[in-house]
Amino acid sequence: MTYSDWNNLLGDQLFKAKRFRQEVFLFLAKEQVVEAGRRLAAEMQDAFELDKDETLTDEYIWRNFLACVRSGPNGAGGGRVGVVQRAYNCYTQWQGLREKGDNAGSRLLRQSGQVYQLRYPTHLAYLLLFTMPFGGDAELGDTYSYYKTLNRWLHDNSLLPAHETINAQYFSGLDSGLGWKSMWQELEVWTIDECSSQLGEVRSRANNWPNWPYVGWPLAQCLLPPRVLQQLKKFFVASNLVPGMEMPADRMRKLLEGSKSEILTLPRLTRESLANPTSELGKSIVEMILGVLRVWNGSSNYTRYRKEATNNEKIESVKERGDVASEALPFLQIDRASERVTWQHRIRIRPDVPLPDDLQLVGENYPTVSCHAATPTWSTLLPKLGMSATRILTDDNNRWRCIYRPADVQLFVPASRYHLPNWAPASELEQGVEMMLLCREIPTAYYIRRWGESFQATGVFQDLSGYEGVPKDYCLFKLKNPIGVCPEVAALAPTAEGRIVAEGGIQLEYRRYLMDLLPAFRLINVDAEEPLHLCYNSDEVTVELLQDADDTTKWLLPTTTRCGDEFIVFVPGHKLSTDGLRYTLAESAASEELQEIKRGPYNDDLRARPDDHAGKEHEIVYYNGYQLELARLCVGDLAKTWSLPQEWGANSATTVLEKIKRQVTAYNAIFTPVVGDEAYCHSTPGKGRDELLHLLTTKGRLTLEEFSRAYDSLWLSRRLEGNQWLPTIRQKRGVMRLYAQMGFGDYGYRRGAEQIMALQPSLLPLPTKEAAVWRMLLTGGRTPTFVSGVQNYIKQQAPDMSSQILGPEESNHNLLLPDTIILTAPAAVAKKKFEALANACGIRYIGFDAKVPVELVLFAGSLTQYKNRLVPNGSFVRDGWRKKIFDPSTLNWPDVAADDESYKQRSCLLEYNLSDFERRYAWWHDGQPYQVDKNWGRYLALQAASRQVILKEGNEVAIPVLAPLPDMLAKALVLLSGRAPAIDRRNYNGTSRLYNVYCQPGAGLLIDRIVKHLHQH
């Protein structure tokens, strides 16, 4: 690692796309520096050059960072100059660079014949050194305290000679005192001007602090250290504040002064400054906190650090669960014929805080209501909440609270922009669209009426206050194209500029969309008579967009829009804030970054990580995403690997893979063609939705969050009548797993993220009952171009072959699953034909000798084998998260009370839930927790309770939707046909449940083995 590596790494910690226009404080604690190094080591195995017998410890990472800042980059002076001068030298070096790099804000450094990409200002890491000592309990009462604490920390870390101390003269000597100030101001200029606030914004608040000419600059960055920034979220929730709300500075100051120390441990200087109403520091602190409130997402989850009980004492970051505050806002329905209005409320959903799947809200004199996501930004309706009083609804299990506060003034716009009916709340006045305005009668309505008279002749202003349903002491107005503002009503703020926003579509990258589902464009705050146009960058040809028939402010791209040619969208004769933004449409294309896959029998990732000290290699069988493979690997935990079952007895095969293949022969009848006409699947013509598969193929991998967002866009583009809400996260997780089971990708966890990775197109043999015809399943990633290539090859080169495209089962039509593609060839030439097709089209050819479904069942093993591999793991559980316990009798997950620990003395499966995107599962037995896969864990619990839930009859097996098969076993059954199981409701022992029904003629023996191995026989 070099200084530049560390500077880029720490910049990545501070500046992120998700912090767009948010204030960024130049502060990192030691733990965060070490965590950044750990993450880099997980991604790049050779990031740190370790000696042969040396291990990567947190202390090693910290020492490496300190060594790099001692030496600095080339040209900074190294050990010959002090740390302050070295920082200034880096700054002047950065100022001298003029050649821009590839990323926003980056610059190129040409040195010794090499070209280096500097993503962040070169002196960034040094500025962090001047704030790093003040994140703990350090108190700053005056400038002397700052220098004393700084010098002690620099001495302790050998960054300053023992005989030397830093004081004001060190800073004043830099360019006559201007250099120190300029170093900090450069970060503000860089983030706002060069990066356009895309990665966040650094503010130069110390400009207003004349009494702190030098200390003020680092001090401004640590008045709210990370500890306090985390606590602010808890403070906001405790104060019944909601995200984005506007609040007067005086009210916020009073809330901060009255805050309890157990909730908000403000530094002494911060509290003293807040107590003085005239203090410039105090005003800046309030301004900072109001800024944090404006961008707060409503969650008070936080991160803490703890040392693992291991030899190298690795520092682990632990996410802890907090409360969530959300805002309910009124939606308006107008019946003009009967002159009646009705009101219902919805929760505004923040992008990174989704509604829990099982949100149940209740309040004082308000019955329990289930609440789901209706769109990505709004929930389903909360009926009869009322308009006149503040209401607080809570869900204690999800630690969620929803707050409605009546506003003095509330604007509404047509809710069609959110894919909803009626009128939705808005925060700003707009031109070009009808709006509704609800306001208090006294004194606001008088000023509104007087203001409305000023534009009634050129726009629209109607008083609807006489309509039935308008709340008492309120007035309702309809308006369009207002002139100016109402000076007496500050809440009626106009939108600063008109703009065009893209909505919908499947987004591949920022402002780059797949042709599979095009975005629409909405015109906001513009009264334009001209339609929207696009203009291509290559030849400046302009094309008129198509106005949506049901929504006049929404415009659609023509189907002839060019692919790969950048374009802008504009309104002739209007200057908009979004002018110049470039969009691109792209064809889906297979990603070149296909990842290596090594899965153990229980879907564990066997790829080695840098901090896995695996020792010697072992002969390991693993699943590579297509079939079983044998190799010598270093694996950190051999318990995750396959081992020979005792019941197999003596086996003369020379390798463990051969031992499995010898067992496969007992099931060859499944794939052996015989004369007959028994159908394998209903011939449903293709009508699946391949758009998400195209996105996965193009990007190479999708996290659950990315998959979920794209799924929502696809769902909203074809929402069926009667579907009032989006699929839940649990449902979308299930669809993602089905993608993997159908062979399109590899599902699992990598670096803590739940994700699916695209697989190379492959041909897998399918069972057949026709002796004259052999069948293969075409699975893996695909694009329209790839499928057309396969079909053209068959048409031109192999006309005796055929392709069959089958849509999902009728019961699965709402899951938006891709089609299944089955290829057939005459038996006499099948091997030759399929192999030639694979070579010509870039398909992985598995061959007819590989019976992949059978191999997966044998590889996955039994419940007994799974149980025997488990080892206790107390550090895995999260007692502060929401806990649920699996009930084998109902297959549901009731909550565990916070003070109930009786489960620890039982044999049971627990879910630890931080959010719907982050869950963990532990099997408790004899007072010990064991980390388990959710689906294997359910069958452990069913076995312990002697519950039989699987229904089997001949070649058909029905698995409860609430107790799905473990991944390898489910994939084995799906790959026998290439189609997801049908969903059917059935009765068993007097209980009616939904089942996943797998039907495969001839596979009864294999199904028997699965049922037996799960102890469900």
HUNORBEL-V390402 format. One record per helix or strand of 2 or more residues. SS is the DSSP state (H for helix, E for strand). FROM is the first residue (numbers start at 0). TO is the last residue. Records with the same first field share a line. If there is no record, write none. Layout:
BEGIN
SS=FROM-TO + FROM-TO
END
This chain:
BEGIN
H=2-13 + 16-18 + 29-42 + 57-70 + 77-79 + 82-94 + 123-131 + 142-155 + 167-171 + 177-193 + 204-207 + 214-221 + 225-237 + 248-256 + 267-274 + 279-294 + 414-417 + 440-452 + 637-639 + 645-647 + 655-669 + 690-698 + 703-716 + 728-740 + 783-796 + 809-814 + 826-840 + 851-859 + 862-868 + 873-875 + 901-904 + 933-943 + 960-962 + 966-973 + 1003-1012
E=106-110 + 113-117 + 301-306 + 314-319 + 323-334 + 339-347 + 359-362 + 365-369 + 377-378 + 390-394 + 399-403 + 408-413 + 422-425 + 434-439 + 459-462 + 473-479 + 498-502 + 506-508 + 511-513 + 519-523 + 531-535 + 541-543 + 545-546 + 553-555 + 566-570 + 582-585 + 617-622 + 627-632 + 700-702 + 744-749 + 752-757 + 761-765 + 772-778 + 801-805 + 819-825 + 843-844 + 881-885 + 892-894 + 907-914 + 917-924 + 927-930 + 950-952 + 955-959 + 981-987 + 990-998
END
